[in-house]
Amino acid sequence: MNETKSALVTYPAPDGAVGNADFAVRVRTPGGEYQDLFTYLVRVDMHDVREASMATFDFADAAEVEITCKREALQQVDVRPRASHVDYDVNSSTILLRLDRPCCLSIEVNGDRFHNLHIFANALEEGAPAPESSGTAFIEAGEYEINKTVRLLLDQCSAKGQAKRVIYFAPGLHRFKDGLFHIPSDTTVYLAGGSVIIGSLVCSRAENVHICGRGVIYLRDIEKTTYWRSVEINYSRNVTVEDIISIDPPHYSIHLGQSENVRIRGFKSFSTRGWCDGIDMMACRNILIEDVFLRTSDDCIAIYASRGEYKGGTANVRVHGAVLWADVAHPVMIGVHGDHEGEGDTIENIAFHHIDILEHHEPQDGYWGCLAINAGDQNTVRNVTFNDVRIEPFELGRPFDIQVFHNPKYNPVPGNRVENVYFNRVSFNGACDHPSIIAGYDAARVVTGIHFRDLRLNGRHITSPEAGNFECNAYSKNITFE
């Protein structure tokens, strides 16, 4: 770890980390010495997998990032999200960013979104555990059986009367021979900056778990058929996941099943394989997602009720600050799965605030919608709010899709109802030939109470369904624009 005036922290990558030479990236405090950043290779998209880049660092107050494009001559540069309003200059083959706050950025050369550079500029880390503190199980890089190793280290701590549990993964490459690390309750798992973990972190019937750090979970070489997730949280409560980066899991980046009081903050992820959603939840309560970056080859965030072994509705989900990039499927999906064998479930009290959507690309028209609420399996979806959402130009889909529907591939029966959905200060800039949809299923399964306030499409204030290219059927009602 290198520091300059306690305002800039960089993390050298371990031997064995997979890099990409498309860009050379350096960072400094204004007037300070430049430090080189390692650019990780991150594969993106599913239908045509390509190799993009990612670099990360921590800073306070201000930083300057110098980016040299090695892949091709610079003709055009886009820095997104556009709402970040980052100050930058372009000179020959070099881009200079001037940052005054933490942000997650996409640097795109000559309109190429698939060989781009992702910059994760984080706030300085606070509260990191000391590697040699009492009660800390310090794990050196290497290949080992993680569950046995942790058990022995924690037994040693207990024998010394040390109740505090900290699992500290040192910088370097860690490969879990047994694959899945089952985290015990009352434990902090810390991935130090410069650590790369080849394995999955699992909370099952656990509580009071904190997973954090500046490390990377790298699962590209793990077989798809394992269906490992980078982080799995099932039947658990009081769990926090902070700041780690997930690269190419075989399944979801974070899976939440019948869990409550979960906070996900500063998490970043990339995926390229089928059903590789970002953050998915089934039958959960009290979920807070903050300041995340999700570039996925399926839904970025999906909110369901009962599914498989997880039973019950989902309630009280808040997403505040997110950059969502769906190379495939939906940036936001709510409502598909529920208790189809019984009377259905309720998904309620859902709020999205300050969201930037950078892509939505789905070849199948049954799966369109940047902001999608599709109630299936007798579900009722109600009390959903979207505030300050900015949708940038996307490749293929539609801005809004709000339906009570029946997709035979996933739903044995249709949904029940969608009601009380509020869109406040939502904008879309771009061309889209496909109309947005607001549709109930039949006279008993309706969509009602859909309210738009300050909806803007390409700068125009939309005051009617016709002006916004919405299709509303006979089973949708109480739809307002103001």
GILIN-V158478 format. One record per residue. N is the residue number from 1. RES is the residue in three letters. SS is DSSP state (alpha for helix, beta for strand, coil for the rest). PHI is phi in whole degrees, 0 to 359 (999 if undefined). OMEGA is omega as a letter, one per 20 degrees, with the letter a starting at -180 (none if undefined). Layout:
[[N:RES:SS:PHI:OMEGA] [N:RES:SS:PHI:OMEGA]]
This chain:
[[1:MET:coil:999:a] [2:ASN:beta:245:a] [3:GLU:beta:232:r] [4:THR:coil:234:r] [5:LYS:coil:54:r] [6:SER:coil:57:a] [7:ALA:coil:243:a] [8:LEU:beta:216:r] [9:VAL:beta:229:r] [10:THR:beta:240:a] [11:TYR:coil:230:r] [12:PRO:coil:300:r] [13:ALA:coil:283:r] [14:PRO:coil:284:r] [15:ASP:coil:302:a] [16:GLY:coil:101:r] [17:ALA:coil:293:a] [18:VAL:coil:266:a] [19:GLY:beta:254:r] [20:ASN:coil:224:a] [21:ALA:coil:267:a] [22:ASP:coil:296:a] [23:PHE:beta:228:r] [24:ALA:beta:254:a] [25:VAL:beta:233:r] [26:ARG:beta:230:r] [27:VAL:beta:222:r] [28:ARG:beta:206:r] [29:THR:coil:283:a] [30:PRO:coil:306:a] [31:GLY:coil:84:a] [32:GLY:coil:270:r] [33:GLU:coil:276:r] [34:TYR:coil:290:r] [35:GLN:beta:239:r] [36:ASP:beta:287:r] [37:LEU:beta:250:r] [38:PHE:coil:286:r] [39:THR:coil:256:r] [40:TYR:beta:288:r] [41:LEU:beta:277:r] [42:VAL:beta:234:r] [43:ARG:beta:280:a] [44:VAL:beta:224:a] [45:ASP:coil:72:a] [46:MET:coil:242:a] [47:HIS:coil:288:r] [48:ASP:coil:214:a] [49:VAL:coil:293:r] [50:ARG:beta:229:a] [51:GLU:beta:252:r] [52:ALA:beta:256:a] [53:SER:beta:230:r] [54:MET:beta:212:r] [55:ALA:beta:226:a] [56:THR:beta:216:r] [57:PHE:beta:198:r] [58:ASP:beta:242:r] [59:PHE:beta:202:r] [60:ALA:coil:229:r] [61:ASP:coil:73:a] [62:ALA:coil:203:r] [63:ALA:beta:210:r] [64:GLU:beta:242:a] [65:VAL:beta:244:r] [66:GLU:beta:257:a] [67:ILE:beta:239:r] [68:THR:beta:251:a] [69:CYS:beta:277:r] [70:LYS:coil:264:a] [71:ARG:coil:282:a] [72:GLU:coil:199:r] [73:ALA:coil:290:a] [74:LEU:coil:284:r] [75:GLN:coil:239:a] [76:GLN:coil:215:r] [77:VAL:beta:228:r] [78:ASP:beta:240:r] [79:VAL:beta:244:a] [80:ARG:beta:233:j] [81:PRO:coil:298:a] [82:ARG:alpha:295:a] [83:ALA:alpha:291:r] [84:SER:alpha:289:r] [85:HIS:coil:51:r] [86:VAL:coil:284:r] [87:ASP:beta:278:r] [88:TYR:beta:209:r] [89:ASP:beta:235:r] [90:VAL:beta:237:a] [91:ASN:beta:220:r] [92:SER:coil:59:a] [93:SER:coil:259:a] [94:THR:beta:239:r] [95:ILE:beta:245:r] [96:LEU:beta:242:r] [97:LEU:beta:263:r] [98:ARG:beta:243:a] [99:LEU:beta:251:r] [100:ASP:coil:234:r] [101:ARG:coil:198:r] [102:PRO:coil:298:a] [103:CYS:beta:195:r] [104:CYS:beta:242:a] [105:LEU:beta:234:r] [106:SER:beta:247:r] [107:ILE:beta:256:a] [108:GLU:beta:241:a] [109:VAL:beta:258:r] [110:ASN:coil:56:r] [111:GLY:coil:75:a] [112:ASP:coil:270:r] [113:ARG:coil:269:a] [114:PHE:coil:249:r] [115:HIS:coil:239:a] [116:ASN:coil:275:r] [117:LEU:beta:249:r] [118:HIS:beta:262:r] [119:ILE:beta:248:r] [120:PHE:beta:251:a] [121:ALA:beta:258:a] [122:ASN:beta:262:r] [123:ALA:beta:294:r] [124:LEU:coil:300:a] [125:GLU:coil:289:r] [126:GLU:coil:236:r] [127:GLY:coil:73:r] [128:ALA:coil:294:r] [129:PRO:coil:292:r] [130:ALA:coil:280:a] [131:PRO:coil:297:a] [132:GLU:coil:250:a] [133:SER:coil:285:a] [134:SER:coil:299:r] [135:GLY:coil:84:a] [136:THR:beta:263:r] [137:ALA:beta:267:a] [138:PHE:beta:269:a] [139:ILE:beta:242:r] [140:GLU:coil:288:r] [141:ALA:coil:297:r] [142:GLY:beta:153:r] [143:GLU:beta:248:a] [144:TYR:beta:198:r] [145:GLU:coil:275:a] [146:ILE:alpha:294:a] [147:ASN:alpha:293:r] [148:LYS:alpha:292:a] [149:THR:alpha:299:a] [150:VAL:alpha:294:a] [151:ARG:alpha:301:a] [152:LEU:alpha:295:a] [153:LEU:alpha:293:r] [154:LEU:alpha:290:r] [155:ASP:alpha:297:r] [156:GLN:alpha:295:r] [157:CYS:alpha:296:a] [158:SER:alpha:295:r] [159:ALA:alpha:297:r] [160:LYS:coil:269:r] [161:GLY:coil:76:a] [162:GLN:coil:262:a] [163:ALA:coil:276:a] [164:LYS:coil:290:a] [165:ARG:coil:247:r] [166:VAL:beta:228:r] [167:ILE:beta:257:a] [168:TYR:beta:248:r] [169:PHE:beta:270:a] [170:ALA:coil:290:r] [171:PRO:coil:306:a] [172:GLY:beta:128:a] [173:LEU:beta:265:r] [174:HIS:beta:246:r] [175:ARG:beta:238:r] [176:PHE:beta:275:r] [177:LYS:beta:297:a] [178:ASP:beta:269:r] [179:GLY:beta:81:a] [180:LEU:beta:255:r] [181:PHE:beta:267:r] [182:HIS:beta:271:a] [183:ILE:coil:278:r] [184:PRO:coil:283:r] [185:SER:coil:298:r] [186:ASP:coil:57:a] [187:THR:beta:225:r] [188:THR:beta:258:r] [189:VAL:beta:250:a] [190:TYR:beta:244:r] [191:LEU:beta:257:a] [192:ALA:coil:297:r] [193:GLY:coil:304:a] [194:GLY:coil:92:r] [195:SER:beta:266:r] [196:VAL:beta:233:a] [197:ILE:beta:254:r] [198:ILE:beta:256:a] [199:GLY:beta:166:a] [200:SER:beta:247:r] [201:LEU:beta:257:a] [202:VAL:beta:235:r] [203:CYS:beta:251:r] [204:SER:beta:233:a] [205:ARG:coil:54:a] [206:ALA:coil:242:r] [207:GLU:beta:214:r] [208:ASN:beta:59:r] [209:VAL:beta:243:r] [210:HIS:beta:232:r] [211:ILE:beta:250:a] [212:CYS:beta:205:r] [213:GLY:beta:121:a] [214:ARG:coil:252:a] [215:GLY:coil:276:a] [216:VAL:beta:237:r] [217:ILE:beta:258:a] [218:TYR:beta:241:a] [219:LEU:coil:236:a] [220:ARG:coil:303:a] [221:ASP:coil:271:r] [222:ILE:coil:272:a] [223:GLU:coil:302:r] [224:LYS:alpha:304:a] [225:THR:alpha:291:r] [226:THR:alpha:288:a] [227:TYR:coil:54:r] [228:TRP:coil:294:r] [229:ARG:coil:251:r] [230:SER:coil:298:r] [231:VAL:beta:227:r] [232:GLU:beta:234:a] [233:ILE:beta:231:a] [234:ASN:beta:235:r] [235:TYR:coil:50:a] [236:SER:coil:233:r] [237:ARG:beta:212:r] [238:ASN:beta:57:a] [239:VAL:beta:239:r] [240:THR:beta:236:r] [241:VAL:beta:238:a] [242:GLU:beta:227:q] [243:ASP:coil:74:a] [244:ILE:coil:288:a] [245:ILE:beta:242:r] [246:SER:beta:249:r] [247:ILE:beta:237:r] [248:ASP:coil:58:r] [249:PRO:coil:288:r] [250:PRO:coil:291:r] [251:HIS:coil:222:a] [252:TYR:coil:301:r] [253:SER:coil:289:r] [254:ILE:beta:228:r] [255:HIS:beta:248:r] [256:LEU:beta:240:r] [257:GLY:beta:235:r] [258:GLN:coil:46:a] [259:SER:coil:235:a] [260:GLU:beta:215:a] [261:ASN:beta:56:a] [262:VAL:beta:244:r] [263:ARG:beta:238:r] [264:ILE:beta:239:a] [265:ARG:beta:224:r] [266:GLY:coil:68:a] [267:PHE:coil:280:r] [268:LYS:beta:231:a] [269:SER:beta:209:r] [270:PHE:beta:226:r] [271:SER:coil:210:a] [272:THR:coil:223:a] [273:ARG:coil:248:a] [274:GLY:coil:301:a] [275:TRP:coil:60:r] [276:CYS:coil:259:r] [277:ASP:coil:296:r] [278:GLY:coil:278:r] [279:ILE:beta:244:r] [280:ASP:beta:240:r] [281:MET:beta:225:r] [282:MET:beta:230:r] [283:ALA:coil:55:a] [284:CYS:coil:240:r] [285:ARG:beta:221:r] [286:ASN:beta:60:a] [287:ILE:beta:245:r] [288:LEU:beta:240:r] [289:ILE:beta:239:a] [290:GLU:beta:227:r] [291:ASP:beta:52:a] [292:VAL:beta:251:r] [293:PHE:beta:234:a] [294:LEU:beta:230:r] [295:ARG:beta:246:a] [296:THR:beta:229:r] [297:SER:coil:257:r] [298:ASP:coil:188:a] [299:ASP:coil:306:r] [300:CYS:coil:288:r] [301:ILE:beta:229:r] [302:ALA:beta:235:a] [303:ILE:beta:239:a] [304:TYR:beta:238:r] [305:ALA:coil:254:a] [306:SER:coil:298:r] [307:ARG:beta:202:a] [308:GLY:coil:60:a] [309:GLU:coil:281:a] [310:TYR:beta:267:a] [311:LYS:coil:239:r] [312:GLY:coil:124:r] [313:GLY:coil:281:r] [314:THR:beta:234:a] [315:ALA:beta:211:r] [316:ASN:beta:63:r] [317:VAL:beta:244:r] [318:ARG:beta:233:r] [319:VAL:beta:245:a] [320:HIS:beta:231:a] [321:GLY:beta:84:r] [322:ALA:beta:205:r] [323:VAL:beta:251:a] [324:LEU:beta:243:a] [325:TRP:beta:225:a] [326:ALA:beta:263:r] [327:ASP:coil:297:r] [328:VAL:coil:219:r] [329:ALA:coil:74:a] [330:HIS:coil:262:r] [331:PRO:coil:296:r] [332:VAL:beta:230:r] [333:MET:beta:228:a] [334:ILE:beta:228:r] [335:GLY:coil:111:a] [336:VAL:coil:295:a] [337:HIS:coil:258:r] [338:GLY:coil:194:a] [339:ASP:coil:278:a] [340:HIS:coil:287:r] [341:GLU:coil:275:r] [342:GLY:coil:250:a] [343:GLU:coil:255:a] [344:GLY:coil:84:a] [345:ASP:coil:238:r] [346:THR:beta:243:r] [347:ILE:beta:248:a] [348:GLU:beta:211:r] [349:ASN:beta:60:a] [350:ILE:beta:245:a] [351:ALA:beta:221:r] [352:PHE:beta:243:a] [353:HIS:beta:228:r] [354:HIS:beta:56:a] [355:ILE:beta:241:r] [356:ASP:beta:246:r] [357:ILE:beta:253:a] [358:LEU:beta:260:r] [359:GLU:beta:196:r] [360:HIS:beta:210:a] [361:HIS:beta:219:a] [362:GLU:coil:219:a] [363:PRO:coil:294:a] [364:GLN:coil:265:a] [365:ASP:alpha:291:r] [366:GLY:alpha:284:a] [367:TYR:alpha:231:r] [368:TRP:coil:271:r] [369:GLY:coil:132:r] [370:CYS:coil:300:r] [371:LEU:beta:246:a] [372:ALA:beta:242:r] [373:ILE:beta:238:a] [374:ASN:beta:238:a] [375:ALA:beta:277:r] [376:GLY:beta:237:r] [377:ASP:coil:55:r] [378:GLN:coil:64:r] [379:ASN:coil:289:r] [380:THR:beta:251:r] [381:VAL:beta:246:a] [382:ARG:beta:210:r] [383:ASN:beta:59:r] [384:VAL:beta:240:a] [385:THR:beta:231:r] [386:PHE:beta:239:r] [387:ASN:beta:240:r] [388:ASP:beta:57:r] [389:VAL:beta:247:a] [390:ARG:beta:243:a] [391:ILE:beta:255:r] [392:GLU:coil:273:a] [393:PRO:coil:307:a] [394:PHE:coil:235:a] [395:GLU:coil:279:a] [396:LEU:beta:201:r] [397:GLY:coil:157:r] [398:ARG:coil:212:a] [399:PRO:coil:295:a] [400:PHE:beta:231:r] [401:ASP:beta:216:a] [402:ILE:beta:236:a] [403:GLN:beta:215:q] [404:VAL:beta:268:a] [405:PHE:coil:219:r] [406:HIS:coil:222:r] [407:ASN:coil:255:a] [408:PRO:coil:304:a] [409:LYS:coil:294:a] [410:TYR:coil:237:a] [411:ASN:coil:238:r] [412:PRO:coil:298:r] [413:VAL:coil:222:r] [414:PRO:beta:290:r] [415:GLY:coil:283:a] [416:ASN:coil:255:a] [417:ARG:beta:193:r] [418:VAL:beta:234:a] [419:GLU:beta:211:r] [420:ASN:beta:61:r] [421:VAL:beta:240:a] [422:TYR:beta:236:r] [423:PHE:beta:245:a] [424:ASN:beta:241:r] [425:ARG:beta:58:r] [426:VAL:beta:252:r] [427:SER:beta:229:r] [428:PHE:beta:227:r] [429:ASN:coil:240:a] [430:GLY:coil:155:r] [431:ALA:coil:268:r] [432:CYS:coil:208:a] [433:ASP:coil:278:a] [434:HIS:coil:266:a] [435:PRO:coil:292:r] [436:SER:beta:288:a] [437:ILE:beta:238:r] [438:ILE:beta:229:a] [439:ALA:beta:209:r] [440:GLY:coil:276:a] [441:TYR:coil:267:r] [442:ASP:beta:203:a] [443:ALA:coil:296:r] [444:ALA:coil:264:a] [445:ARG:beta:235:a] [446:VAL:coil:248:r] [447:VAL:beta:249:a] [448:THR:beta:214:r] [449:GLY:beta:76:r] [450:ILE:beta:251:a] [451:HIS:beta:236:r] [452:PHE:beta:247:r] [453:ARG:beta:232:a] [454:ASP:coil:61:r] [455:LEU:coil:275:a] [456:ARG:beta:232:r] [457:LEU:beta:245:a] [458:ASN:coil:51:r] [459:GLY:coil:85:a] [460:ARG:beta:274:r] [461:HIS:beta:284:a] [462:ILE:coil:268:a] [463:THR:coil:238:r] [464:SER:coil:202:r] [465:PRO:coil:301:a] [466:GLU:coil:296:a] [467:ALA:coil:293:a] [468:GLY:coil:262:a] [469:ASN:coil:59:r] [470:PHE:beta:258:r] [471:GLU:beta:252:a] [472:CYS:beta:240:a] [473:ASN:coil:265:a] [474:ALA:coil:291:a] [475:TYR:coil:257:r] [476:SER:beta:241:a] [477:LYS:beta:209:a] [478:ASN:beta:54:r] [479:ILE:beta:252:a] [480:THR:beta:233:r] [481:PHE:beta:228:r] [482:GLU:coil:211:none]]
